[in-house]
Amino acid sequence: AIEIAKGENIQFERVSNSAQFEKVIQSQEIEVPLVIYHTNVLYQFTKEERKEFREMIDRIGRDRDLVYIAAEGSVVFDKSDDYVGVLVEKTEYKNQEKSSRIVARTNGHANWIEWY
């Protein structure tokens, strides 16, 4: 994978807030499929910052199709079940329609995974 990546034109940009991230995402060609993926990031945000981040993803999803995959501790997702651990949530925005579901759960080290 590293050798393939070295041969590609991959640009890395460091951003420090949701507004900068949104600017980078919005600058991507609309014809190119967009996947946003992260693991164990949102737990570092305040509740207000998490809310702003999710609202940003929703704004982008209104403008273009995308798949957003997040692997985070269960408390980040504000789910009502009693599971404590890492959940993987897939949110898809297609034709301005949003669908979201938990697709897996795992422990914090991903040495096991349970797909749904």
DSSP file (Angstrom, degrees, kcal/mol; ACC not computed):
  #  RESIDUE AA STRUCTURE BP1 BP2  ACC     N-H-->O    O-->H-N    N-H-->O    O-->H-N    TCO  KAPPA ALPHA  PHI   PSI    X-CA   Y-CA   Z-CA
    1    1 A A     >        0   0    0      0, 0.0     4,-2.6     0, 0.0     5,-0.2   0.000 360.0 360.0 360.0 -38.3    0.0    0.0    0.0
    2    2 A I  H  >  +     0   0    0      2,-0.2     4,-2.4     1,-0.2     5,-0.2   0.919 360.0  50.3 -64.3 -42.4    2.9    2.4    0.8
    3    3 A E  H  > S+     0   0    0      2,-0.2     4,-1.1     1,-0.2    -1,-0.2   0.898 111.8  47.8 -63.1 -40.3    4.4    1.8   -2.6
    4    4 A I  H >4 S+     0   0    0      1,-0.2     3,-0.6     2,-0.2     4,-0.5   0.933 111.7  50.4 -64.6 -45.2    1.1    2.4   -4.4
    5    5 A A  H >< S+     0   0    0     -4,-2.6     3,-1.3     1,-0.2     5,-0.3   0.873 104.2  58.2 -61.3 -38.2    0.6    5.6   -2.3
    6    6 A K  H 3< S+     0   0    0     -4,-2.4    -1,-0.2     1,-0.3    -2,-0.2   0.833 105.3  51.0 -61.4 -31.8    4.1    6.9   -3.2
    7    7 A G  T << S+     0   0    0     -4,-1.1    -1,-0.3    -3,-0.6    -2,-0.2   0.541 100.5  80.4 -83.5  -6.9    3.2    6.7   -6.9
    8    8 A E  S <  S-     0   0    0     -3,-1.3     2,-1.3    -4,-0.5    -3,-0.0  -0.574  87.9-112.7 -98.9 162.1    0.0    8.7   -6.4
    9    9 A N        +     0   0    0     -2,-0.2     2,-0.5     2,-0.0    -3,-0.1  -0.689  50.6 167.9 -92.1  81.5   -0.5   12.4   -6.1
   10   10 A I        -     0   0    0     -2,-1.3     2,-0.5    -5,-0.3    -2,-0.0  -0.848  18.9-160.1-102.7 128.6   -1.7   12.5   -2.5
   11   11 A Q        -     0   0    0     -2,-0.5     2,-0.4     2,-0.0    -2,-0.0  -0.928   1.3-158.8-112.1 127.9   -1.9   15.8   -0.8
   12   12 A F        -     0   0    0     -2,-0.5     2,-0.4     2,-0.0    -2,-0.0  -0.877   8.9-173.3-104.6 136.3   -1.9   16.0    3.0
   13   13 A E        -     0   0    0     -2,-0.4     2,-0.5     2,-0.0    -2,-0.0  -0.996  16.1-142.4-130.6 133.0   -3.3   19.1    4.7
   14   14 A R        +     0   0    0     -2,-0.4     2,-0.3     2,-0.0    -2,-0.0  -0.818  24.8 176.7 -94.2 126.5   -3.1   19.8    8.4
   15   15 A V        -     0   0    0     -2,-0.5     3,-0.1     1,-0.1    -2,-0.0  -0.926  22.2-163.0-127.2 154.8   -6.2   21.5    9.8
   16   16 A S        +     0   0    0     -2,-0.3     2,-0.3     1,-0.1    -1,-0.1   0.383  69.9  28.6-121.0   2.8   -7.0   22.4   13.4
   17   17 A N  S  > S-     0   0    0      1,-0.1     4,-2.0    36,-0.0     3,-0.2  -0.978  81.5-101.6-156.0 169.4  -10.7   23.0   13.3
   18   18 A S  H  > S+     0   0    0     -2,-0.3     4,-2.8     1,-0.2     5,-0.2   0.842 116.0  57.6 -64.0 -35.2  -13.9   22.0   11.6
   19   19 A A  H  > S+     0   0    0      2,-0.2     4,-1.9     1,-0.2    -1,-0.2   0.915 108.8  45.4 -63.7 -42.7  -14.1   25.2    9.5
   20   20 A Q  H  > S+     0   0    0      2,-0.2     4,-1.9     1,-0.2    -1,-0.2   0.906 113.3  50.8 -65.5 -41.0  -10.7   24.5    8.0
   21   21 A F  H  X S+     0   0    0     -4,-2.0     4,-2.5     1,-0.2    -2,-0.2   0.922 109.1  50.7 -61.8 -44.6  -11.6   20.9    7.4
   22   22 A E  H  X S+     0   0    0     -4,-2.8     4,-3.1     1,-0.2    -1,-0.2   0.890 107.3  54.0 -61.8 -39.5  -14.8   21.9    5.6
   23   23 A K  H  X S+     0   0    0     -4,-1.9     4,-1.0     2,-0.2    -1,-0.2   0.910 110.0  47.0 -61.7 -42.4  -12.9   24.2    3.4
   24   24 A V  H >< S+     0   0    0     -4,-1.9     3,-0.5     2,-0.2     4,-0.3   0.937 114.6  46.7 -64.3 -46.7  -10.6   21.4    2.3
   25   25 A I  H >< S+     0   0    0     -4,-2.5     3,-1.8     1,-0.2    -2,-0.2   0.926 109.9  52.7 -62.2 -45.6  -13.5   19.0    1.7
   26   26 A Q  H 3< S+     0   0    0     -4,-3.1    -1,-0.2     1,-0.3    -2,-0.2   0.719 101.6  62.0 -65.9 -19.4  -15.5   21.6   -0.2
   27   27 A S  T << S+     0   0    0     -4,-1.0    -1,-0.3    -3,-0.5    -2,-0.2   0.543  83.1 102.7 -83.1  -5.7  -12.5   22.2   -2.5
   28   28 A Q  S <  S-     0   0    0     -3,-1.8     2,-0.1    -4,-0.3     6,-0.0  -0.492  89.1 -92.1 -78.5 147.2  -12.5   18.6   -3.8
   29   29 A E    >   -     0   0    0     -2,-0.2     3,-1.1     1,-0.2    -1,-0.1  -0.348  28.1-139.0 -59.5 132.0  -14.0   17.8   -7.2
   30   30 A I  T 3  S+     0   0    0      1,-0.3    35,-0.2    -4,-0.1    -1,-0.2   0.761 100.2  60.6 -66.0 -25.8  -17.7   17.0   -6.9
   31   31 A E  T 3  S+     0   0    0      2,-0.1    -1,-0.3    33,-0.1    -2,-0.1   0.687  87.2  88.1 -76.0 -17.8  -17.3   14.2   -9.4
   32   32 A V  S <  S-     0   0    0     -3,-1.1    -4,-0.0     1,-0.1     0, 0.0  -0.683  90.7-110.8 -85.7 128.1  -14.8   12.3   -7.3
   33   33 A P        -     0   0    0      0, 0.0     2,-0.5     0, 0.0    33,-0.1  -0.309  34.3-144.6 -57.0 138.0  -16.4    9.9   -4.7
   34   34 A L        +     0   0    0     31,-0.4    33,-2.1    -4,-0.1     2,-0.4  -0.928  22.2 175.3-114.9 124.8  -15.9   11.3   -1.2
   35   35 A V  E     -a   67   0A   0     -2,-0.5     2,-0.5    31,-0.2    33,-0.2  -0.996  10.1-165.5-125.3 125.8  -15.3    9.1    1.8
   36   36 A I  E     +a   68   0A   0     31,-2.7    33,-3.1    -2,-0.4     2,-0.4  -0.959  18.2 171.4-110.2 126.0  -14.5   10.7    5.2
   37   37 A Y  E     +a   69   0A   0     -2,-0.5     2,-0.3    31,-0.2    33,-0.2  -0.994   5.7 159.4-138.5 138.5  -13.1    8.2    7.7
   38   38 A H  E     -a   70   0A   0     31,-1.7    33,-2.3    -2,-0.4     2,-0.4  -0.991  22.1-148.4-154.2 157.6  -11.6    8.6   11.2
   39   39 A T  E    S-a   71   0A   0     -2,-0.3    33,-0.2    31,-0.2    49,-0.0  -0.994  75.8 -13.3-127.4 134.8  -10.9    6.6   14.3
   40   40 A N  S    S+     0   0    0     31,-3.2    32,-0.1    -2,-0.4    -1,-0.1   0.867  95.1 114.1  45.9  55.0  -10.9    7.8   17.9
   41   41 A V    >   +     0   0    0     30,-0.2     3,-1.9    -3,-0.1     4,-0.2   0.716  61.7  58.0-113.5 -49.1  -10.9   11.5   17.0
   42   42 A L  G >  S+     0   0    0      1,-0.3     3,-1.8     2,-0.2     8,-0.1   0.722  90.4  71.9 -66.1 -22.1  -14.2   12.9   18.3
   43   43 A Y  G 3  S+     0   0    0      1,-0.3    -1,-0.3     7,-0.0    -2,-0.1   0.761  93.9  58.3 -63.3 -20.5  -13.7   11.9   21.9
   44   44 A Q  G <  S+     0   0    0     -3,-1.9    -1,-0.3     2,-0.1     2,-0.2   0.584  94.4  85.0 -82.5 -10.3  -11.1   14.6   22.0
   45   45 A F  S <  S-     0   0    0     -3,-1.8     2,-0.1    -4,-0.2    -4,-0.0  -0.567  84.6-113.7 -88.3 153.2  -13.7   17.2   21.0
   46   46 A T     >  -     0   0    0     -2,-0.2     4,-2.5     1,-0.1     5,-0.2  -0.361  38.1-102.2 -70.6 165.8  -16.0   19.0   23.5
   47   47 A K  H  > S+     0   0    0      1,-0.2     4,-2.3     2,-0.2     5,-0.1   0.897 126.1  51.0 -58.5 -39.2  -19.7   18.1   23.1
   48   48 A E  H  > S+     0   0    0      2,-0.2     4,-2.4     1,-0.2    -1,-0.2   0.904 109.6  49.1 -65.3 -41.5  -20.2   21.5   21.3
   49   49 A E  H  > S+     0   0    0      2,-0.2     4,-2.4     1,-0.2    -2,-0.2   0.880 110.5  51.1 -65.7 -37.6  -17.3   20.7   18.9
   50   50 A R  H  X S+     0   0    0     -4,-2.5     4,-2.6     2,-0.2    -2,-0.2   0.918 110.1  49.9 -63.5 -42.5  -18.8   17.3   18.2
   51   51 A K  H  X S+     0   0    0     -4,-2.3     4,-2.3     1,-0.2    -2,-0.2   0.928 111.8  47.7 -61.1 -45.9  -22.1   18.9   17.4
   52   52 A E  H  X S+     0   0    0     -4,-2.4     4,-2.1     2,-0.2    -1,-0.2   0.888 111.2  51.6 -62.0 -40.8  -20.4   21.4   15.1
   53   53 A F  H  X S+     0   0    0     -4,-2.4     4,-2.3     2,-0.2    -2,-0.2   0.935 110.9  46.8 -63.4 -46.4  -18.5   18.6   13.3
   54   54 A R  H  X S+     0   0    0     -4,-2.6     4,-2.3     1,-0.2    -2,-0.2   0.890 111.3  51.8 -64.0 -38.8  -21.6   16.6   12.7
   55   55 A E  H  X S+     0   0    0     -4,-2.3     4,-2.2     2,-0.2    -1,-0.2   0.879 108.6  52.2 -64.0 -36.7  -23.5   19.7   11.5
   56   56 A M  H  X S+     0   0    0     -4,-2.1     4,-2.5     2,-0.2    -2,-0.2   0.928 108.3  49.6 -63.7 -45.7  -20.6   20.3    9.1
   57   57 A I  H  X S+     0   0    0     -4,-2.3     4,-2.5     1,-0.2    -2,-0.2   0.911 110.9  51.1 -60.0 -41.9  -20.8   16.7    7.7
   58   58 A D  H  X S+     0   0    0     -4,-2.3     4,-1.3     2,-0.2    -1,-0.2   0.902 108.7  51.1 -61.7 -41.8  -24.5   17.2    7.2
   59   59 A R  H >X S+     0   0    0     -4,-2.2     4,-1.0     2,-0.2     3,-0.5   0.935 111.7  46.5 -60.8 -46.5  -23.9   20.4    5.3
   60   60 A I  H >X S+     0   0    0     -4,-2.5     4,-1.8     1,-0.2     3,-0.8   0.909 109.2  55.9 -62.3 -41.2  -21.4   18.7    3.0
   61   61 A G  H 3< S+     0   0    0     -4,-2.5    35,-0.4     1,-0.3    -1,-0.2   0.732 102.4  55.9 -65.2 -23.1  -23.9   15.8    2.6
   62   62 A R  H << S+     0   0    0     -4,-1.3    -1,-0.3    -3,-0.5    -2,-0.2   0.773 112.6  42.8 -75.1 -26.2  -26.6   18.2    1.4
   63   63 A D  H << S+     0   0    0     -4,-1.0     2,-0.3    -3,-0.8    -2,-0.2   0.735 127.3   2.0 -91.4 -25.7  -24.2   19.5   -1.3
   64   64 A R  S  < S-     0   0    0     -4,-1.8    -1,-0.2   -30,-0.0     2,-0.2  -0.987  78.6 -91.4-157.9 158.8  -22.7   16.2   -2.5
   65   65 A D        +     0   0    0     -2,-0.3   -31,-0.4   -35,-0.2     2,-0.3  -0.515  54.1 154.5 -72.7 143.8  -22.9   12.4   -2.1
   66   66 A L  E     - B   0  93A   0     27,-1.9    27,-3.0    -2,-0.2     2,-0.4  -0.983  39.5-132.0-162.7 161.2  -20.5   11.0    0.5
   67   67 A V  E     -aB  35  92A   0    -33,-2.1   -31,-2.7    -2,-0.3     2,-0.5  -0.989  20.4-165.5-118.6 130.4  -19.9    8.2    2.9
   68   68 A Y  E     -aB  36  91A   0     23,-3.3    23,-3.0    -2,-0.4     2,-0.5  -0.972   5.6-175.2-119.1 120.1  -18.8    9.0    6.4
   69   69 A I  E     -aB  37  90A   0    -33,-3.1   -31,-1.7    -2,-0.5     2,-0.4  -0.968   3.2-179.3-120.3 125.4  -17.3    6.3    8.6
   70   70 A A  E     -aB  38  89A   0     19,-2.4    19,-2.9    -2,-0.5     2,-0.6  -0.987  15.6-165.9-128.9 130.0  -16.5    6.9   12.2
   71   71 A A  E     +aB  39  88A   0    -33,-2.3   -31,-3.2    -2,-0.4     2,-0.3  -0.956  36.0 144.2-112.1 111.4  -15.0    4.5   14.7
   72   72 A E  E     - B   0  87A   0     15,-2.2    15,-3.1    -2,-0.6     5,-0.1  -0.930  55.4 -77.4-144.3 161.6  -15.4    6.0   18.2
   73   73 A G  E >>  - B   0  86A   0     -2,-0.3     3,-1.8    13,-0.3     4,-0.7  -0.335  49.3-112.6 -58.9 145.3  -16.1    5.1   21.7
   74   74 A S  H >>>S+     0   0    0     11,-3.2     5,-0.9     1,-0.3     3,-0.6   0.782 114.2  63.1 -56.7 -30.1  -19.7    4.4   22.4
   75   75 A V  H >45S+     0   0    0      1,-0.2     3,-0.6    10,-0.2    -1,-0.3   0.792  95.3  61.3 -67.1 -25.5  -20.1    7.5   24.5
   76   76 A V  H <45S+     0   0    0     -3,-1.8    -1,-0.2     1,-0.2    -2,-0.2   0.839 102.3  51.1 -67.7 -32.9  -19.3    9.7   21.5
   77   77 A F  H <<5S-     0   0    0     -4,-0.7    -1,-0.2    -3,-0.6    -2,-0.2   0.566  99.1-136.7 -83.3  -8.8  -22.3    8.4   19.6
   78   78 A D  T <<5 +     0   0    0     -3,-0.6     2,-0.2    -4,-0.5    -3,-0.1   0.879  41.5 169.2  55.2  40.1  -24.8    9.1   22.5
   79   79 A K      < -     0   0    0     -5,-0.9    -1,-0.2     4,-0.1    -2,-0.0  -0.505  37.2-135.9 -83.2 155.0  -26.4    5.7   21.9
   80   80 A S  S    S+     0   0    0     -2,-0.2    -1,-0.1     2,-0.0    -2,-0.0   0.599  71.3  96.5 -90.6 -11.4  -28.9    4.5   24.4
   81   81 A D  S    S-     0   0    0      1,-0.1    -2,-0.1     2,-0.0     0, 0.0  -0.212  82.0-114.4 -75.6 173.8  -27.8    0.8   24.7
   82   82 A D        +     0   0    0      2,-0.1     2,-0.1     0, 0.0    -1,-0.1   0.371  68.9 128.9 -90.5   4.5  -25.4   -0.4   27.5
   83   83 A Y        -     0   0    0     -9,-0.1     2,-0.5     1,-0.0    -4,-0.1  -0.406  38.9-165.9 -66.8 131.8  -22.5   -1.3   25.2
   84   84 A V        +     0   0    0     -2,-0.1     2,-0.3   -10,-0.1    -2,-0.1  -0.976  50.5  58.8-118.9 117.0  -19.2    0.2   26.3
   85   85 A G  S    S-     0   0    0     -2,-0.5   -11,-3.2    22,-0.1     2,-0.5  -0.976  92.4 -34.0 159.6-160.8  -16.5    0.1   23.7
   86   86 A V  E     -BC  73 106A   0     20,-2.2    20,-2.8    -2,-0.3     2,-0.3  -0.786  49.7-166.8 -97.0 131.4  -15.8    1.2   20.2
   87   87 A L  E     -BC  72 105A   0    -15,-3.1   -15,-2.2    -2,-0.5     2,-0.6  -0.874  12.9-144.3-111.6 148.2  -18.6    1.4   17.6
   88   88 A V  E     -BC  71 104A   0     16,-2.9    15,-3.0    -2,-0.3    16,-1.3  -0.965  20.1-170.0-113.1 118.5  -18.2    1.8   13.9
   89   89 A E  E     -BC  70 102A   0    -19,-2.9   -19,-2.4    -2,-0.6     2,-0.5  -0.916   8.6-159.3-113.2 133.0  -20.9    4.0   12.3
   90   90 A K  E     -BC  69 101A   0     11,-2.7    11,-2.0    -2,-0.4     2,-0.5  -0.951   9.2-175.6-111.5 123.4  -21.5    4.4    8.6
   91   91 A T  E     -BC  68 100A   0    -23,-3.0   -23,-3.3    -2,-0.5     2,-0.4  -0.979   5.7-165.5-118.8 127.6  -23.5    7.4    7.4
   92   92 A E  E     -BC  67  99A   0      7,-3.1     7,-2.4    -2,-0.5     2,-0.6  -0.941   9.7-164.7-118.2 134.3  -24.3    7.7    3.8
   93   93 A Y  E     +BC  66  98A   0    -27,-3.0   -27,-1.9    -2,-0.4     2,-0.4  -0.968  21.2 163.9-114.9 113.6  -25.5   10.9    2.0
   94   94 A K  E >   - C   0  97A   0      3,-2.4     3,-1.7    -2,-0.6    -2,-0.1  -0.987  69.3 -12.0-137.0 124.6  -27.0   10.1   -1.4
   95   95 A N  T 3  S-     0   0    0     -2,-0.4    -1,-0.1     1,-0.3     3,-0.1   0.892 128.4 -56.2  52.4  43.2  -29.2   12.4   -3.4
   96   96 A Q  T 3  S+     0   0    0    -35,-0.4     2,-0.4     1,-0.2    -1,-0.3   0.624 112.9 122.7  64.3  17.5  -29.5   14.6   -0.3
   97   97 A E  E <   -C   94   0A   0     -3,-1.7    -3,-2.4   -36,-0.1     2,-0.5  -0.901  49.9-150.6-106.5 137.8  -30.9   11.7    1.7
   98   98 A K  E     +C   93   0A   0     -2,-0.4     2,-0.4    -5,-0.2    -5,-0.2  -0.915  17.5 173.4-112.1 131.4  -29.1   10.7    4.9
   99   99 A S  E     -C   92   0A   0     -7,-2.4    -7,-3.1    -2,-0.5     2,-0.4  -0.997   6.4-180.0-133.5 142.7  -29.0    7.2    6.3
  100  100 A S  E     +C   91   0A   0     -2,-0.4     2,-0.3    -9,-0.2    -9,-0.2  -0.999   7.2 157.6-144.8 141.9  -26.9    6.0    9.3
  101  101 A R  E     -C   90   0A   0    -11,-2.0   -11,-2.7    -2,-0.4     2,-0.5  -0.986  44.3-103.8-159.2 154.9  -26.3    2.8   11.1
  102  102 A I  E     +C   89   0A   0     -2,-0.3   -13,-0.3   -13,-0.2     3,-0.1  -0.705  34.1 179.3 -76.7 126.0  -23.9    1.1   13.4
  103  103 A V  E     -     0   0A   0    -15,-3.0    13,-3.0    -2,-0.5     2,-0.3   0.604  59.1  -2.9-106.1 -15.9  -22.1   -1.5   11.3
  104  104 A A  E     -CD  88 115A   0    -16,-1.3   -16,-2.9    11,-0.3     2,-0.3  -0.989  51.4-147.2-164.2 163.9  -19.7   -3.0   13.8
  105  105 A R  E     +CD  87 114A   0      9,-1.9     9,-2.9    -2,-0.3     2,-0.3  -0.982  25.1 156.7-137.9 154.0  -18.4   -2.9   17.4
  106  106 A T  E     -CD  86 113A   0    -20,-2.8   -20,-2.2    -2,-0.3     7,-0.2  -0.900  41.2 -89.8-156.7 178.0  -14.9   -3.7   18.6
  107  107 A N    >   -     0   0    0      5,-0.8     3,-1.4    -2,-0.3     5,-0.1  -0.468  52.9 -92.1 -92.8 178.0  -12.6   -3.0   21.5
  108  108 A G  T 3  S+     0   0    0      1,-0.3    -1,-0.0    -2,-0.2   -23,-0.0   0.614 124.7  48.0 -67.8 -12.3  -10.2   -0.1   21.5
  109  109 A H  T 3  S-     0   0    0      3,-0.1    -1,-0.3     0, 0.0     0, 0.0   0.386  99.8-130.9-110.0   1.9   -7.4   -2.1   20.0
  110  110 A A    <   +     0   0    0     -3,-1.4    -2,-0.1     2,-0.1     3,-0.1   0.770  64.0 134.8  55.5  30.6   -9.4   -3.7   17.2
  111  111 A N  S    S+     0   0    0      1,-0.2     2,-0.3     0, 0.0    -1,-0.1   0.451  77.1  24.8 -88.3   2.0   -8.0   -7.1   17.9
  112  112 A W  S    S-     0   0    0     -5,-0.1    -5,-0.8     2,-0.0     2,-0.3  -0.962  70.3-171.7-152.4 154.5  -11.6   -8.4   17.5
  113  113 A I  E     -D  106   0A   0     -2,-0.3     2,-0.5    -7,-0.2    -7,-0.2  -0.996  12.7-156.0-147.7 141.5  -14.6   -7.0   15.6
  114  114 A E  E     -D  105   0A   0     -9,-2.9    -9,-1.9    -2,-0.3     2,-0.2  -0.968  18.6-152.5-119.9 113.2  -18.3   -7.9   15.5
  115  115 A W  E      D  104   0A   0     -2,-0.5   -11,-0.3   -11,-0.2   -12,-0.1  -0.585 360.0 360.0 -85.5 146.2  -20.0   -6.9   12.3
  116  116 A Y              0   0    0    -13,-3.0   -12,-0.2    -2,-0.2    -1,-0.1   0.372 360.0 360.0-105.1 360.0  -23.7   -6.2   12.2
